[in-house]
């Protein structure tokens, strides 16, 4: 269960990062200037980002002793 929660946290965290890069001016439609380069990078890189972050969380949980059998 803790693995699933950690994975979801990383997944939603990556969405927060992507939203800040894609819409730096917030949600107001008149100020939208979507950065296409960042959108393309994040679209193709999100599986890699999620896997790397999951492995980092797994490593951290193992090293701190919170979850020794991850």
CHARMM-style PDB file with segment names, atoms N, HN, CA, C and O in Angstrom:
ATOM      1  N   UNK     1       0.821  -1.197   0.000  1.00  0.00      PROA
ATOM      2  CA  UNK     1       0.000   0.000   0.000  1.00  0.00      PROA
ATOM      3  C   UNK     1       0.866   1.262   0.000  1.00  0.00      PROA
ATOM      4  O   UNK     1       0.544   2.251  -0.658  1.00  0.00      PROA
ATOM      5  N   UNK     2       1.967   1.206   0.750  1.00  0.00      PROA
ATOM      6  HN  UNK     2       2.227   0.402   1.284  1.00  0.00      PROA
ATOM      7  CA  UNK     2       2.837   2.377   0.809  1.00  0.00      PROA
ATOM      8  C   UNK     2       3.501   2.641  -0.535  1.00  0.00      PROA
ATOM      9  O   UNK     2       3.777   3.790  -0.881  1.00  0.00      PROA
ATOM     10  N   UNK     3       3.756   1.583  -1.288  1.00  0.00      PROA
ATOM     11  HN  UNK     3       3.532   0.650  -1.007  1.00  0.00      PROA
ATOM     12  CA  UNK     3       4.328   1.767  -2.627  1.00  0.00      PROA
ATOM     13  C   UNK     3       3.350   2.520  -3.527  1.00  0.00      PROA
ATOM     14  O   UNK     3       3.744   3.406  -4.285  1.00  0.00      PROA
ATOM     15  N   UNK     4       2.086   2.162  -3.435  1.00  0.00      PROA
ATOM     16  HN  UNK     4       1.766   1.442  -2.819  1.00  0.00      PROA
ATOM     17  CA  UNK     4       1.070   2.808  -4.271  1.00  0.00      PROA
ATOM     18  C   UNK     4       0.936   4.277  -3.895  1.00  0.00      PROA
ATOM     19  O   UNK     4       0.840   5.140  -4.768  1.00  0.00      PROA
ATOM     20  N   UNK     5       0.930   4.560  -2.599  1.00  0.00      PROA
ATOM     21  HN  UNK     5       1.009   3.859  -1.890  1.00  0.00      PROA
ATOM     22  CA  UNK     5       0.817   5.945  -2.148  1.00  0.00      PROA
ATOM     23  C   UNK     5       2.027   6.753  -2.607  1.00  0.00      PROA
ATOM     24  O   UNK     5       1.884   7.886  -3.066  1.00  0.00      PROA
ATOM     25  N   UNK     6       3.218   6.169  -2.484  1.00  0.00      PROA
ATOM     26  HN  UNK     6       3.335   5.248  -2.112  1.00  0.00      PROA
ATOM     27  CA  UNK     6       4.428   6.866  -2.932  1.00  0.00      PROA
ATOM     28  C   UNK     6       4.380   7.113  -4.437  1.00  0.00      PROA
ATOM     29  O   UNK     6       4.761   8.189  -4.900  1.00  0.00      PROA
ATOM     30  N   UNK     7       3.924   6.140  -5.194  1.00  0.00      PROA
ATOM     31  HN  UNK     7       3.615   5.266  -4.819  1.00  0.00      PROA
ATOM     32  CA  UNK     7       3.829   6.297  -6.645  1.00  0.00      PROA
ATOM     33  C   UNK     7       2.826   7.384  -7.017  1.00  0.00      PROA
ATOM     34  O   UNK     7       3.081   8.183  -7.917  1.00  0.00      PROA
ATOM     35  N   UNK     8       1.690   7.415  -6.330  1.00  0.00      PROA
ATOM     36  HN  UNK     8       1.483   6.765  -5.599  1.00  0.00      PROA
ATOM     37  CA  UNK     8       0.698   8.453  -6.601  1.00  0.00      PROA
ATOM     38  C   UNK     8       1.230   9.839  -6.249  1.00  0.00      PROA
ATOM     39  O   UNK     8       0.971  10.805  -6.967  1.00  0.00      PROA
ATOM     40  N   UNK     9       1.968   9.937  -5.153  1.00  0.00      PROA
ATOM     41  HN  UNK     9       2.178   9.152  -4.571  1.00  0.00      PROA
ATOM     42  CA  UNK     9       2.547  11.226  -4.777  1.00  0.00      PROA
ATOM     43  C   UNK     9       3.508  11.722  -5.850  1.00  0.00      PROA
ATOM     44  O   UNK     9       3.494  12.901  -6.204  1.00  0.00      PROA
ATOM     45  N   UNK    10       4.333  10.834  -6.362  1.00  0.00      PROA
ATOM     46  HN  UNK    10       4.345   9.876  -6.074  1.00  0.00      PROA
ATOM     47  CA  UNK    10       5.276  11.210  -7.415  1.00  0.00      PROA
ATOM     48  C   UNK    10       4.520  11.581  -8.685  1.00  0.00      PROA
ATOM     49  O   UNK    10       4.871  12.550  -9.358  1.00  0.00      PROA
ATOM     50  N   UNK    11       3.500  10.824  -9.010  1.00  0.00      PROA
ATOM     51  HN  UNK    11       3.215  10.036  -8.464  1.00  0.00      PROA
ATOM     52  CA  UNK    11       2.714  11.074 -10.210  1.00  0.00      PROA
ATOM     53  C   UNK    11       2.057  12.453 -10.163  1.00  0.00      PROA
ATOM     54  O   UNK    11       2.149  13.222 -11.119  1.00  0.00      PROA
ATOM     55  N   UNK    12       1.397  12.760  -9.049  1.00  0.00      PROA
ATOM     56  HN  UNK    12       1.323  12.135  -8.272  1.00  0.00      PROA
ATOM     57  CA  UNK    12       0.731  14.056  -8.941  1.00  0.00      PROA
ATOM     58  C   UNK    12       1.732  15.193  -8.775  1.00  0.00      PROA
ATOM     59  O   UNK    12       1.471  16.319  -9.198  1.00  0.00      PROA
ATOM     60  N   UNK    13       2.870  14.904  -8.166  1.00  0.00      PROA
ATOM     61  HN  UNK    13       3.082  13.989  -7.823  1.00  0.00      PROA
ATOM     62  CA  UNK    13       3.924  15.911  -8.084  1.00  0.00      PROA
ATOM     63  C   UNK    13       4.451  16.296  -9.449  1.00  0.00      PROA
ATOM     64  O   UNK    13       4.759  17.461  -9.699  1.00  0.00      PROA
ATOM     65  N   UNK    14       4.555  15.312 -10.336  1.00  0.00      PROA
ATOM     66  HN  UNK    14       4.304  14.365 -10.133  1.00  0.00      PROA
ATOM     67  CA  UNK    14       5.016  15.617 -11.692  1.00  0.00      PROA
ATOM     68  C   UNK    14       3.988  16.469 -12.435  1.00  0.00      PROA
ATOM     69  O   UNK    14       4.354  17.285 -13.281  1.00  0.00      PROA
ATOM     70  N   UNK    15       2.704  16.285 -12.124  1.00  0.00      PROA
ATOM     71  HN  UNK    15       2.407  15.622 -11.437  1.00  0.00      PROA
ATOM     72  CA  UNK    15       1.685  17.137 -12.729  1.00  0.00      PROA
ATOM     73  C   UNK    15       1.822  18.580 -12.251  1.00  0.00      PROA
ATOM     74  O   UNK    15       1.639  19.515 -13.031  1.00  0.00      PROA
ATOM     75  N   UNK    16       2.144  18.760 -10.967  1.00  0.00      PROA
ATOM     76  HN  UNK    16       2.293  18.001 -10.333  1.00  0.00      PROA
ATOM     77  CA  UNK    16       2.346  20.117 -10.464  1.00  0.00      PROA
ATOM     78  C   UNK    16       3.526  20.783 -11.163  1.00  0.00      PROA
ATOM     79  O   UNK    16       3.457  21.954 -11.533  1.00  0.00      PROA
ATOM     80  N   UNK    17       4.603  20.033 -11.340  1.00  0.00      PROA
ATOM     81  HN  UNK    17       4.660  19.081 -11.039  1.00  0.00      PROA
ATOM     82  CA  UNK    17       5.774  20.561 -12.038  1.00  0.00      PROA
ATOM     83  C   UNK    17       5.412  20.923 -13.476  1.00  0.00      PROA
ATOM     84  O   UNK    17       5.790  21.987 -13.968  1.00  0.00      PROA
ATOM     85  N   UNK    18       4.685  20.045 -14.141  1.00  0.00      PROA
ATOM     86  HN  UNK    18       4.378  19.181 -13.742  1.00  0.00      PROA
ATOM     87  CA  UNK    18       4.309  20.288 -15.534  1.00  0.00      PROA
ATOM     88  C   UNK    18       3.382  21.494 -15.651  1.00  0.00      PROA
ATOM     89  O   UNK    18       3.523  22.294 -16.576  1.00  0.00      PROA
ATOM     90  N   UNK    19       2.446  21.630 -14.731  1.00  0.00      PROA
ATOM     91  HN  UNK    19       2.332  20.980 -13.980  1.00  0.00      PROA
ATOM     92  CA  UNK    19       1.519  22.756 -14.819  1.00  0.00      PROA
ATOM     93  C   UNK    19       2.243  24.078 -14.619  1.00  0.00      PROA
ATOM     94  O   UNK    19       1.893  25.077 -15.246  1.00  0.00      PROA
ATOM     95  N   UNK    20       3.249  24.093 -13.753  1.00  0.00      PROA
ATOM     96  HN  UNK    20       3.534  23.281 -13.243  1.00  0.00      PROA
ATOM     97  CA  UNK    20       4.009  25.327 -13.556  1.00  0.00      PROA
ATOM     98  C   UNK    20       4.824  25.676 -14.797  1.00  0.00      PROA
ATOM     99  O   UNK    20       4.957  26.851 -15.138  1.00  0.00      PROA
ATOM    100  N   UNK    21       5.366  24.676 -15.468  1.00  0.00      PROA
ATOM    101  HN  UNK    21       5.258  23.722 -15.191  1.00  0.00      PROA
ATOM    102  CA  UNK    21       6.161  24.938 -16.662  1.00  0.00      PROA
ATOM    103  C   UNK    21       5.291  25.286 -17.871  1.00  0.00      PROA
ATOM    104  O   UNK    21       5.679  26.109 -18.700  1.00  0.00      PROA
ATOM    105  N   UNK    22       4.123  24.664 -17.969  1.00  0.00      PROA
ATOM    106  HN  UNK    22       3.808  23.995 -17.295  1.00  0.00      PROA
ATOM    107  CA  UNK    22       3.266  24.896 -19.136  1.00  0.00      PROA
ATOM    108  C   UNK    22       2.431  26.161 -19.004  1.00  0.00      PROA
ATOM    109  O   UNK    22       2.208  26.864 -19.990  1.00  0.00      PROA
ATOM    110  N   UNK    23       1.969  26.456 -17.793  1.00  0.00      PROA
ATOM    111  HN  UNK    23       2.151  25.885 -16.992  1.00  0.00      PROA
ATOM    112  CA  UNK    23       1.121  27.624 -17.575  1.00  0.00      PROA
ATOM    113  C   UNK    23       1.692  28.465 -16.436  1.00  0.00      PROA
ATOM    114  O   UNK    23       1.140  28.461 -15.336  1.00  0.00      PROA
ATOM    115  N   UNK    24       2.787  29.183 -16.679  1.00  0.00      PROA
ATOM    116  HN  UNK    24       3.236  29.186 -17.573  1.00  0.00      PROA
ATOM    117  CA  UNK    24       3.434  29.924 -15.591  1.00  0.00      PROA
ATOM    118  C   UNK    24       2.610  31.096 -15.070  1.00  0.00      PROA
ATOM    119  O   UNK    24       2.870  31.585 -13.970  1.00  0.00      PROA
ATOM    120  N   UNK    25       1.617  31.558 -15.842  1.00  0.00      PROA
ATOM    121  HN  UNK    25       1.406  31.161 -16.735  1.00  0.00      PROA
ATOM    122  CA  UNK    25       0.809  32.706 -15.418  1.00  0.00      PROA
ATOM    123  C   UNK    25      -0.480  32.297 -14.722  1.00  0.00      PROA
ATOM    124  O   UNK    25      -1.332  33.143 -14.453  1.00  0.00      PROA
ATOM    125  N   UNK    26      -0.631  31.037 -14.434  1.00  0.00      PROA
ATOM    126  HN  UNK    26       0.061  30.350 -14.653  1.00  0.00      PROA
ATOM    127  CA  UNK    26      -1.836  30.586 -13.757  1.00  0.00      PROA
ATOM    128  C   UNK    26      -2.910  30.140 -14.723  1.00  0.00      PROA
ATOM    129  O   UNK    26      -2.632  29.804 -15.875  1.00  0.00      PROA
ATOM    130  N   UNK    27      -4.133  30.140 -14.245  1.00  0.00      PROA
ATOM    131  HN  UNK    27      -4.359  30.412 -13.310  1.00  0.00      PROA
ATOM    132  CA  UNK    27      -5.233  29.547 -14.992  1.00  0.00      PROA
ATOM    133  C   UNK    27      -6.005  30.586 -15.815  1.00  0.00      PROA
ATOM    134  O   UNK    27      -6.886  30.213 -16.590  1.00  0.00      PROA
ATOM    135  N   UNK    28      -5.698  31.870 -15.666  1.00  0.00      PROA
ATOM    136  HN  UNK    28      -4.983  32.173 -15.037  1.00  0.00      PROA
ATOM    137  CA  UNK    28      -6.454  32.887 -16.388  1.00  0.00      PROA
ATOM    138  C   UNK    28      -6.211  32.762 -17.892  1.00  0.00      PROA
ATOM    139  O   UNK    28      -5.064  32.822 -18.334  1.00  0.00      PROA
ATOM    140  N   UNK    29      -7.269  32.591 -18.682  1.00  0.00      PROA
ATOM    141  HN  UNK    29      -8.201  32.542 -18.323  1.00  0.00      PROA
ATOM    142  CA  UNK    29      -7.096  32.282 -20.106  1.00  0.00      PROA
ATOM    143  C   UNK    29      -6.490  33.416 -20.925  1.00  0.00      PROA
ATOM    144  O   UNK    29      -5.852  33.154 -21.944  1.00  0.00      PROA
ATOM    145  N   UNK    30      -6.670  34.661 -20.511  1.00  0.00      PROA
ATOM    146  HN  UNK    30      -7.189  34.873 -19.682  1.00  0.00      PROA
ATOM    147  CA  UNK    30      -6.144  35.756 -21.321  1.00  0.00      PROA
ATOM    148  C   UNK    30      -4.622  35.886 -21.227  1.00  0.00      PROA
ATOM    149  O   UNK    30      -4.010  36.569 -22.048  1.00  0.00      PROA
ATOM    150  N   UNK    31      -4.011  35.245 -20.244  1.00  0.00      PROA
ATOM    151  HN  UNK    31      -4.508  34.690 -19.576  1.00  0.00      PROA
ATOM    152  CA  UNK    31      -2.554  35.336 -20.100  1.00  0.00      PROA
ATOM    153  C   UNK    31      -1.850  34.048 -20.503  1.00  0.00      PROA
ATOM    154  O   UNK    31      -0.648  33.910 -20.276  1.00  0.00      PROA
ATOM    155  N   UNK    32      -2.566  33.113 -21.091  1.00  0.00      PROA
ATOM    156  HN  UNK    32      -3.542  33.226 -21.275  1.00  0.00      PROA
ATOM    157  CA  UNK    32      -1.941  31.841 -21.455  1.00  0.00      PROA
ATOM    158  C   UNK    32      -0.953  32.027 -22.602  1.00  0.00      PROA
ATOM    159  O   UNK    32      -1.279  32.572 -23.656  1.00  0.00      PROA
ATOM    160  N   UNK    33       0.235  31.563 -22.361  1.00  0.00      PROA
ATOM    161  HN  UNK    33       0.500  31.120 -21.504  1.00  0.00      PROA
ATOM    162  CA  UNK    33       1.263  31.499 -23.397  1.00  0.00      PROA
ATOM    163  C   UNK    33       1.938  30.151 -23.192  1.00  0.00      PROA
ATOM    164  O   UNK    33       2.983  30.065 -22.546  1.00  0.00      PROA
ATOM    165  N   UNK    34       1.345  29.109 -23.739  1.00  0.00      PROA
ATOM    166  HN  UNK    34       0.497  29.179 -24.264  1.00  0.00      PROA
ATOM    167  CA  UNK    34       1.803  27.745 -23.470  1.00  0.00      PROA
ATOM    168  C   UNK    34       3.163  27.528 -24.117  1.00  0.00      PROA
ATOM    169  O   UNK    34       3.351  27.765 -25.310  1.00  0.00      PROA
ATOM    170  N   UNK    35       4.084  27.079 -23.316  1.00  0.00      PROA
ATOM    171  HN  UNK    35       3.930  26.886 -22.347  1.00  0.00      PROA
ATOM    172  CA  UNK    35       5.436  26.825 -23.784  1.00  0.00      PROA
ATOM    173  C   UNK    35       5.462  25.457 -24.457  1.00  0.00      PROA
ATOM    174  O   UNK    35       5.404  24.428 -23.784  1.00  0.00      PROA
ATOM    175  N   UNK    36       5.547  25.447 -25.781  1.00  0.00      PROA
ATOM    176  HN  UNK    36       5.593  26.283 -26.328  1.00  0.00      PROA
ATOM    177  CA  UNK    36       5.448  24.205 -26.545  1.00  0.00      PROA
ATOM    178  C   UNK    36       6.662  23.312 -26.312  1.00  0.00      PROA
ATOM    179  O   UNK    36       6.530  22.089 -26.278  1.00  0.00      PROA
ATOM    180  N   UNK    37       7.824  23.899 -26.153  1.00  0.00      PROA
ATOM    181  HN  UNK    37       7.931  24.893 -26.180  1.00  0.00      PROA
ATOM    182  CA  UNK    37       9.031  23.091 -25.933  1.00  0.00      PROA
ATOM    183  C   UNK    37       8.916  22.292 -24.639  1.00  0.00      PROA
ATOM    184  O   UNK    37       9.174  21.089 -24.626  1.00  0.00      PROA
ATOM    185  N   UNK    38       8.528  22.959 -23.550  1.00  0.00      PROA
ATOM    186  HN  UNK    38       8.319  23.936 -23.561  1.00  0.00      PROA
ATOM    187  CA  UNK    38       8.372  22.244 -22.280  1.00  0.00      PROA
ATOM    188  C   UNK    38       7.249  21.222 -22.366  1.00  0.00      PROA
ATOM    189  O   UNK    38       7.340  20.146 -21.775  1.00  0.00      PROA
ATOM    190  N   UNK    39       6.197  21.551 -23.092  1.00  0.00      PROA
ATOM    191  HN  UNK    39       6.122  22.425 -23.572  1.00  0.00      PROA
ATOM    192  CA  UNK    39       5.097  20.602 -23.242  1.00  0.00      PROA
ATOM    193  C   UNK    39       5.534  19.335 -23.946  1.00  0.00      PROA
ATOM    194  O   UNK    39       5.153  18.235 -23.545  1.00  0.00      PROA
ATOM    195  N   UNK    40       6.329  19.480 -24.993  1.00  0.00      PROA
ATOM    196  HN  UNK    40       6.638  20.374 -25.318  1.00  0.00      PROA
ATOM    197  CA  UNK    40       6.825  18.314 -25.725  1.00  0.00      PROA
ATOM    198  C   UNK    40       7.762  17.485 -24.862  1.00  0.00      PROA
ATOM    199  O   UNK    40       7.659  16.259 -24.822  1.00  0.00      PROA
ATOM    200  N   UNK    41       8.675  18.155 -24.175  1.00  0.00      PROA
ATOM    201  HN  UNK    41       8.760  19.151 -24.208  1.00  0.00      PROA
ATOM    202  CA  UNK    41       9.626  17.443 -23.317  1.00  0.00      PROA
ATOM    203  C   UNK    41       8.893  16.665 -22.233  1.00  0.00      PROA
ATOM    204  O   UNK    41       9.169  15.484 -22.019  1.00  0.00      PROA
ATOM    205  N   UNK    42       7.965  17.318 -21.554  1.00  0.00      PROA
ATOM    206  HN  UNK    42       7.741  18.277 -21.728  1.00  0.00      PROA
ATOM    207  CA  UNK    42       7.268  16.654 -20.451  1.00  0.00      PROA
ATOM    208  C   UNK    42       6.329  15.561 -20.944  1.00  0.00      PROA
ATOM    209  O   UNK    42       6.122  14.565 -20.252  1.00  0.00      PROA
ATOM    210  N   UNK    43       5.760  15.738 -22.133  1.00  0.00      PROA
ATOM    211  HN  UNK    43       5.928  16.548 -22.695  1.00  0.00      PROA
ATOM    212  CA  UNK    43       4.870  14.711 -22.663  1.00  0.00      PROA
ATOM    213  C   UNK    43       5.616  13.402 -22.892  1.00  0.00      PROA
ATOM    214  O   UNK    43       5.107  12.328 -22.574  1.00  0.00      PROA
ATOM    215  N   UNK    44       6.825  13.495 -23.446  1.00  0.00      PROA
ATOM    216  HN  UNK    44       7.239  14.368 -23.704  1.00  0.00      PROA
ATOM    217  CA  UNK    44       7.579  12.280 -23.737  1.00  0.00      PROA
ATOM    218  C   UNK    44       8.413  11.792 -22.561  1.00  0.00      PROA
ATOM    219  O   UNK    44       8.803  10.625 -22.528  1.00  0.00      PROA
ATOM    220  N   UNK    45       8.693  12.658 -21.601  1.00  0.00      PROA
ATOM    221  HN  UNK    45       8.376  13.606 -21.628  1.00  0.00      PROA
ATOM    222  CA  UNK    45       9.577  12.290 -20.501  1.00  0.00      PROA
ATOM    223  C   UNK    45       8.838  11.880 -19.234  1.00  0.00      PROA
ATOM    224  O   UNK    45       9.483  11.415 -18.294  1.00  0.00      PROA
ATOM    225  N   UNK    46       7.501  12.033 -19.161  1.00  0.00      PROA
ATOM    226  HN  UNK    46       6.977  12.411 -19.924  1.00  0.00      PROA
ATOM    227  CA  UNK    46       6.838  11.762 -17.889  1.00  0.00      PROA
ATOM    228  C   UNK    46       6.985  10.322 -17.424  1.00  0.00      PROA
ATOM    229  O   UNK    46       7.072  10.108 -16.214  1.00  0.00      PROA
ATOM    230  N   UNK    47       7.020   9.308 -18.303  1.00  0.00      PROA
ATOM    231  HN  UNK    47       6.950   9.481 -19.285  1.00  0.00      PROA
ATOM    232  CA  UNK    47       7.244   7.953 -17.764  1.00  0.00      PROA
ATOM    233  C   UNK    47       8.627   7.811 -17.131  1.00  0.00      PROA
ATOM    234  O   UNK    47       8.778   7.152 -16.102  1.00  0.00      PROA
ATOM    235  N   UNK    48       9.625   8.423 -17.742  1.00  0.00      PROA
ATOM    236  HN  UNK    48       9.503   8.959 -18.577  1.00  0.00      PROA
ATOM    237  CA  UNK    48      10.984   8.350 -17.194  1.00  0.00      PROA
ATOM    238  C   UNK    48      11.053   9.098 -15.866  1.00  0.00      PROA
ATOM    239  O   UNK    48      11.662   8.619 -14.909  1.00  0.00      PROA
ATOM    240  N   UNK    49      10.433  10.264 -15.811  1.00  0.00      PROA
ATOM    241  HN  UNK    49       9.939  10.654 -16.588  1.00  0.00      PROA
ATOM    242  CA  UNK    49      10.435  11.050 -14.580  1.00  0.00      PROA
ATOM    243  C   UNK    49       9.758  10.279 -13.456  1.00  0.00      PROA
ATOM    244  O   UNK    49      10.256  10.260 -12.331  1.00  0.00      PROA
ATOM    245  N   UNK    50       8.629   9.645 -13.749  1.00  0.00      PROA
ATOM    246  HN  UNK    50       8.224   9.660 -14.663  1.00  0.00      PROA
ATOM    247  CA  UNK    50       7.906   8.893 -12.721  1.00  0.00      PROA
ATOM    248  C   UNK    50       8.732   7.718 -12.231  1.00  0.00      PROA
ATOM    249  O   UNK    50       8.789   7.471 -11.026  1.00  0.00      PROA
ATOM    250  N   UNK    51       9.371   6.989 -13.127  1.00  0.00      PROA
ATOM    251  HN  UNK    51       9.325   7.190 -14.106  1.00  0.00      PROA
ATOM    252  CA  UNK    51      10.172   5.830 -12.725  1.00  0.00      PROA
ATOM    253  C   UNK    51      11.360   6.269 -11.876  1.00  0.00      PROA
ATOM    254  O   UNK    51      11.652   5.650 -10.852  1.00  0.00      PROA
ATOM    255  N   UNK    52      12.043   7.325 -12.288  1.00  0.00      PROA
ATOM    256  HN  UNK    52      11.806   7.828 -13.119  1.00  0.00      PROA
ATOM    257  CA  UNK    52      13.198   7.806 -11.523  1.00  0.00      PROA
ATOM    258  C   UNK    52      12.766   8.280 -10.140  1.00  0.00      PROA
ATOM    259  O   UNK    52      13.424   7.967  -9.148  1.00  0.00      PROA
ATOM    260  N   UNK    53      11.681   9.020 -10.063  1.00  0.00      PROA
ATOM    261  HN  UNK    53      11.147   9.274 -10.869  1.00  0.00      PROA
ATOM    262  CA  UNK    53      11.215   9.503  -8.760  1.00  0.00      PROA
ATOM    263  C   UNK    53      10.740   8.351  -7.878  1.00  0.00      PROA
ATOM    264  O   UNK    53      10.955   8.376  -6.666  1.00  0.00      PROA
ATOM    265  N   UNK    54      10.106   7.352  -8.461  1.00  0.00      PROA
ATOM    266  HN  UNK    54       9.932   7.331  -9.446  1.00  0.00      PROA
ATOM    267  CA  UNK    54       9.664   6.195  -7.685  1.00  0.00      PROA
ATOM    268  C   UNK    54      10.866   5.457  -7.103  1.00  0.00      PROA
ATOM    269  O   UNK    54      10.854   5.063  -5.937  1.00  0.00      PROA
ATOM    270  N   UNK    55      11.893   5.273  -7.914  1.00  0.00      PROA
ATOM    271  HN  UNK    55      11.902   5.593  -8.862  1.00  0.00      PROA
ATOM    272  CA  UNK    55      13.101   4.601  -7.427  1.00  0.00      PROA
ATOM    273  C   UNK    55      13.775   5.423  -6.334  1.00  0.00      PROA
ATOM    274  O   UNK    55      14.319   4.861  -5.384  1.00  0.00      PROA
ATOM    275  N   UNK    56      13.742   6.741  -6.459  1.00  0.00      PROA
ATOM    276  HN  UNK    56      13.299   7.198  -7.231  1.00  0.00      PROA
ATOM    277  CA  UNK    56      14.317   7.595  -5.422  1.00  0.00      PROA
ATOM    278  C   UNK    56      13.545   7.459  -4.113  1.00  0.00      PROA
ATOM    279  O   UNK    56      14.147   7.345  -3.045  1.00  0.00      PROA
ATOM    280  N   UNK    57      12.214   7.472  -4.192  1.00  0.00      PROA
ATOM    281  HN  UNK    57      11.725   7.565  -5.060  1.00  0.00      PROA
ATOM    282  CA  UNK    57      11.397   7.308  -2.984  1.00  0.00      PROA
ATOM    283  C   UNK    57      11.636   5.934  -2.374  1.00  0.00      PROA
ATOM    284  O   UNK    57      11.757   5.809  -1.156  1.00  0.00      PROA
ATOM    285  N   UNK    58      11.705   4.913  -3.204  1.00  0.00      PROA
ATOM    286  HN  UNK    58      11.607   5.014  -4.194  1.00  0.00      PROA
ATOM    287  CA  UNK    58      11.961   3.554  -2.726  1.00  0.00      PROA
ATOM    288  C   UNK    58      13.319   3.476  -2.021  1.00  0.00      PROA
ATOM    289  O   UNK    58      13.429   2.879  -0.950  1.00  0.00      PROA
ATOM    290  N   UNK    59      14.343   4.072  -2.614  1.00  0.00      PROA
ATOM    291  HN  UNK    59      14.254   4.557  -3.484  1.00  0.00      PROA
ATOM    292  CA  UNK    59      15.683   4.083  -2.026  1.00  0.00      PROA
ATOM    293  C   UNK    59      15.681   4.831  -0.693  1.00  0.00      PROA
ATOM    294  O   UNK    59      16.293   4.383   0.277  1.00  0.00      PROA
ATOM    295  N   UNK    60      14.991   5.971  -0.649  1.00  0.00      PROA
ATOM    296  HN  UNK    60      14.494   6.335  -1.437  1.00  0.00      PROA
ATOM    297  CA  UNK    60      14.940   6.764   0.573  1.00  0.00      PROA
ATOM    298  C   UNK    60      14.224   6.011   1.684  1.00  0.00      PROA
ATOM    299  O   UNK    60      14.678   6.016   2.828  1.00  0.00      PROA
ATOM    300  N   UNK    61      13.111   5.364   1.361  1.00  0.00      PROA
ATOM    301  HN  UNK    61      12.742   5.359   0.432  1.00  0.00      PROA
ATOM    302  CA  UNK    61      12.388   4.596   2.382  1.00  0.00      PROA
ATOM    303  C   UNK    61      13.234   3.445   2.904  1.00  0.00      PROA
ATOM    304  O   UNK    61      13.196   3.139   4.096  1.00  0.00      PROA
ATOM    305  N   UNK    62      13.981   2.818   2.042  1.00  0.00      PROA
ATOM    306  HN  UNK    62      14.012   3.067   1.074  1.00  0.00      PROA
ATOM    307  CA  UNK    62      14.826   1.699   2.455  1.00  0.00      PROA
ATOM    308  C   UNK    62      15.970   2.188   3.341  1.00  0.00      PROA
ATOM    309  O   UNK    62      16.269   1.567   4.360  1.00  0.00      PROA
ATOM    310  N   UNK    63      16.613   3.295   2.963  1.00  0.00      PROA
ATOM    311  HN  UNK    63      16.370   3.800   2.135  1.00  0.00      PROA
ATOM    312  CA  UNK    63      17.767   3.803   3.712  1.00  0.00      PROA
ATOM    313  C   UNK    63      17.372   4.354   5.079  1.00  0.00      PROA
ATOM    314  O   UNK    63      18.135   4.226   6.037  1.00  0.00      PROA
ATOM    315  N   UNK    64      16.201   4.961   5.183  1.00  0.00      PROA
ATOM    316  HN  UNK    64      15.581   5.065   4.405  1.00  0.00      PROA
ATOM    317  CA  UNK    64      15.775   5.520   6.468  1.00  0.00      PROA
ATOM    318  C   UNK    64      15.221   4.457   7.395  1.00  0.00      PROA
ATOM    319  O   UNK    64      15.046   4.708   8.588  1.00  0.00      PROA
ATOM    320  N   UNK    65      14.944   3.281   6.870  1.00  0.00      PROA
ATOM    321  HN  UNK    65      15.086   3.078   5.901  1.00  0.00      PROA
ATOM    322  CA  UNK    65      14.415   2.209   7.700  1.00  0.00      PROA
ATOM    323  C   UNK    65      12.913   2.248   7.884  1.00  0.00      PROA
ATOM    324  O   UNK    65      12.357   1.436   8.623  1.00  0.00      PROA
ATOM    325  N   UNK    66      12.249   3.180   7.224  1.00  0.00      PROA
ATOM    326  HN  UNK    66      12.700   3.840   6.624  1.00  0.00      PROA
ATOM    327  CA  UNK    66      10.790   3.275   7.335  1.00  0.00      PROA
ATOM    328  C   UNK    66      10.141   2.046   6.723  1.00  0.00      PROA
ATOM    329  O   UNK    66       9.199   1.484   7.282  1.00  0.00      PROA
ATOM    330  N   UNK    67      10.647   1.637   5.578  1.00  0.00      PROA
ATOM    331  HN  UNK    67      11.412   2.094   5.124  1.00  0.00      PROA
ATOM    332  CA  UNK    67      10.088   0.490   4.862  1.00  0.00      PROA
ATOM    333  C   UNK    67      11.255  -0.381   4.403  1.00  0.00      PROA
ATOM    334  O   UNK    67      11.745  -0.208   3.287  1.00  0.00      PROA
ATOM    335  N   UNK    68      11.713  -1.318   5.245  1.00  0.00      PROA
ATOM    336  HN  UNK    68      11.315  -1.459   6.151  1.00  0.00      PROA
ATOM    337  CA  UNK    68      12.914  -2.088   4.897  1.00  0.00      PROA
ATOM    338  C   UNK    68      12.715  -3.098   3.771  1.00  0.00      PROA
ATOM    339  O   UNK    68      13.687  -3.478   3.117  1.00  0.00      PROA
ATOM    340  N   UNK    69      11.492  -3.538   3.529  1.00  0.00      PROA
ATOM    341  HN  UNK    69      10.703  -3.229   4.060  1.00  0.00      PROA
ATOM    342  CA  UNK    69      11.265  -4.578   2.522  1.00  0.00      PROA
ATOM    343  C   UNK    69      10.610  -4.035   1.259  1.00  0.00      PROA
ATOM    344  O   UNK    69       9.804  -4.722   0.632  1.00  0.00      PROA
ATOM    345  N   UNK    70      10.946  -2.822   0.886  1.00  0.00      PROA
ATOM    346  HN  UNK    70      11.601  -2.263   1.395  1.00  0.00      PROA
ATOM    347  CA  UNK    70      10.362  -2.217  -0.321  1.00  0.00      PROA
ATOM    348  C   UNK    70      10.863  -2.940  -1.541  1.00  0.00      PROA
ATOM    349  OT1 UNK    70      10.494  -2.590  -2.662  1.00  0.00      PROA
TER     350      UNK     70
END
